[in-house]
Amino acid sequence: MKPSRLPPLGALRAFHSVATLLSFKRAAEQLSVSATAVSHQIRLLESMLECRVFERNAQGVKLTEAGHLLYVGTQSAFAALEASVKKIDQTRQPPRLTITTTSNFLTNWLVPRLAEFKVRFPQIDLHLHTSVESIDLTQKTVDVAIRYREKAEEKLHSTLLYEDRFIVVASPTLALKQPDDLAHATLFHIDNRHVPAQLPDWRHWKQRYGPATLNIARGLHFSDETHALQAAVAGQGVTIASQLLAEDLIQRGMLVAPFPTSLPGANYYLVTMEETASRPDVVALRAWLRR
């Protein structure tokens, strides 16, 4: 086999930079070398190719016909090299998995379980995003969403995680035994609750379960369910909360659900694009959440 006439990589890099910027000076700055060093590499290249690749005049630098041919090759070659290096970097970095959900779900359910997730899946680089509004998954700024809906979303891969109910919760120090005891407690109201089903508020609670004499106009108003739960833990009043979001506080004895009755809520879904649903990290997240 004949020896290759491929010029040295340094000469090709210098040529590619000058051809892209059409400037020896700017190419030297980009490569962190002197303009003299760039000129030396170009002379070496032209010597090996036995032709000129640049023409220099008062207006600047332009490619010769041979230079144009070589530039097509260096564009393709360096793009392929950059892609290969990027793939190598990706294999060394843990996969990034971005989840968007509501602040209430993140604070009250997901965050307490993150340590377990990281122990089970240390290779997954988890990024958490909260928003009241639904993020458009087609923009690919996030990978998956945990959403609160009455039914699955069309054109997206949806997995049912939990069918929610709303229950009355309070600190055990209030010693609530029966609905009539609510008359002596401060009622917490959640304003602008983002529940697609019928609002689980005190008006609907009174209609279903009474007591008929309960004054639902009184009490404190919160714009965030998490804050109402914190106030309930402190024994300051009673709130109607998502059974899922209050679950940990009940298990730890910080809250109790004194009545066996509940109001209907919506459902939690794990939502992804179809092409994302089979990714190994998404499959792992889905199985972990359902478990």
Secondary structure as GFF3:
##gff-version 3
##sequence-region A 1 291
A	DSSP	alpha_helix	9	21	.	.	.	ID=ss1
A	DSSP	alpha_helix	24	31	.	.	.	ID=ss2
A	DSSP	alpha_helix	35	49	.	.	.	ID=ss3
A	DSSP	beta_strand	54	57	.	.	.	ID=ss4
A	DSSP	beta_strand	60	63	.	.	.	ID=ss5
A	DSSP	alpha_helix	65	92	.	.	.	ID=ss6
A	DSSP	beta_strand	96	101	.	.	.	ID=ss7
A	DSSP	alpha_helix	103	105	.	.	.	ID=ss8
A	DSSP	pi_helix	106	110	.	.	.	ID=ss9
A	DSSP	three_ten_helix	111	113	.	.	.	ID=ss10
A	DSSP	alpha_helix	114	120	.	.	.	ID=ss11
A	DSSP	beta_strand	125	130	.	.	.	ID=ss12
A	DSSP	three_ten_helix	137	139	.	.	.	ID=ss13
A	DSSP	beta_strand	144	149	.	.	.	ID=ss14
A	DSSP	beta_strand	157	170	.	.	.	ID=ss15
A	DSSP	three_ten_helix	172	174	.	.	.	ID=ss16
A	DSSP	three_ten_helix	179	184	.	.	.	ID=ss17
A	DSSP	beta_strand	188	190	.	.	.	ID=ss18
A	DSSP	alpha_helix	202	209	.	.	.	ID=ss19
A	DSSP	beta_strand	220	222	.	.	.	ID=ss20
A	DSSP	alpha_helix	225	233	.	.	.	ID=ss21
A	DSSP	beta_strand	238	242	.	.	.	ID=ss22
A	DSSP	alpha_helix	243	251	.	.	.	ID=ss23
A	DSSP	beta_strand	263	272	.	.	.	ID=ss24
A	DSSP	alpha_helix	280	290	.	.	.	ID=ss25
###
